[in-house]
Amino acid sequence: MTRLPSLTIPRWLLVPAALGALLVAVPVVAMALTVDWREFGPLVTSEASTDALWLSLRTASVSTLLCLLFGIPLAVVLARTTGAAATLLRSLVLLPLVLPPVVGGIALLQAFGRRGLLGDTLDVLGLEIAFSTTAVVIAQTFVAMPFLVLSLEGALRAAGTRFEDVAATLGAGPTTVFRRVTLPLALPGLVAGTVLAFARCLGEFGATITFAGSLQGTTRTLPLEIYLQREGDPQAAVALSLVLVGVAVLVIALTRARRDSLVAGAT
Amino acid sequence: MTLTADIALESRDVAVDLVVETGETLALLGPNGAGKSTVLAALAGLLHPRGTVALDDRVLSDTGTRTWVAPHDRGIALLAQEARLFPHLDAGDNVAFGPRARGQSRTEAAATAARWLDEVGMTAHAHRRPHELSGGQQQRVAIARALATEPRVLLVDEPLSALDAEAAPEIRDLLRRVLAERTTVLVTHEVLDAALLADRVAVMDAGRVVDTGETTRVLSRPRSDFGARFAGLNLVRGVASDGALLMADGRLLHGLAESPVADGQPVAAVVAPSAVSIHLTHPHGSPRNSLDAVVTELEPHGHLVRVRTDLLSADVTPAAVAELRLHRGSAVVLAVKATEVHLHPSRPLSLA
């Protein structure tokens, strides 16, 4: 149960707070109210739709794993170092967060595209990245990783080094400390960051369409499919959007339950 | 294991030179901010001091030769002010952490943990998470966790300061038991902890050691002004006898025992100089302790005069000194109420 704290909050704050909540709630409800439910089934199970949904789930999962693989070490380095170099590195890692995704897509194209900086090298290796499913994954990882890094770094800084120091004096080497103390203590932050990163991957549009294009079954993820459908069949676009909302709600609910049990154990 | 350290940390204005002999407990005594915890962190390898730290022949850190042994390779365990138990592990897994990290198998580590939890009386709480334990219980588990790694040196930082008044005597007792025969550096701002737990005391002020020596000497006859102001309490050692302290010369000092002590057990009596009064003849009436003594020294102590005798020091007014015509060599009678004499279990006399 949520109880309104009567003394600690000025009452007038409730008005803008309610308006803010409505701004988010009304459009989502509007979608649910205006979709043609009789046509919902056929709309979301068309071949193009299922292709897009399946591709989105696959690429978002792989991208999230990549975010973890690179993002966890980055967050640890950023949380445990100080100085000008660390500040510079942090700004760099967080850049995709403030960059328009389409600009990110163009940047990726200039790096990995056939005529890009690394194009020749990749050509020699027989790799063609742009406009492939690999490009979708790279684009998603590019835009989503900062969410993971930011969230985990905050958790690591909040946890501090007190427990790590104790672990070291108990004879635990750096890797053991990382595995058995650092990560478990930052787990709530890690889970939150992973959810954010996965959601960002799932919703990626700008960088993907720029860097990977829109080929059904290969690079056309659900957001791209929705955008495409909006031109010809607005009802299908609304139905597919609801599917994406459903997936997002499901992910949040699942991790919330898991995180609550973790937090309860960690305090 | 003889621990030697000659270290300096310029950024914190700390420079000390310490030796801790095998099996000995050295107390670093001083007010908050004197740099005591900084010294411990430097010994543990959590800070990088200039100078050298060595354990017997093994150099742990030496800025001259650029030697550096990482904290986890030093065999030096740190028991911090707060218990700092890992919140995501239960009490048993906390204690098993060190043995596991040092290569014991899961089963071996669990057995080691069980043994140490038993040693500190926490077996029944092995499956509790830290937040389910009281402050005193957490500190017990922390002690077991530090000792389970069989450290060559134990560093103890203000172990009682975060505990409530009820838990502190129990933990002090436990520490006295487990620190015996263990090479230990104990940081404290409580004169009492130094008096009861340490073989030797080094008094620290503003990052420097201003006095060091055997505990009774440093506490009762401090060589530095700072030590005198800071420590300045009477410490009498003896054995328990029918609720009183029996001194080596056969005289009794009556007092209040903080925890029950069996007859014949070593005890220490702590008496504030302000609680001791000086008379020329045995006073009539209430004080249970009236003891013959000889004045050895008179020195100013704030607005009062600290009268040192061969037994206890007393703080008296300058007027009283004049009235009693006190001087070196005066034969006097010291009177102390039994309620002002605090008896504590202490380390064996042989170490004192």
Interface residues (C-beta under 8 A of the other chain):
Chain A: R162 F163 D165 V166 A167 A168 T169 L170 G171 A172 G173 P174 T176 V177 R180 V181 P184 L185 L187 G265 A266 T267
Chain B: A44 G45 L46 A70 P71 H72 D73 R74 G75 I76 A77 L78 A80 R84 F86 P87 H88 F97 G98 A101 R102 R129 H131 R145 A146 T149 L155
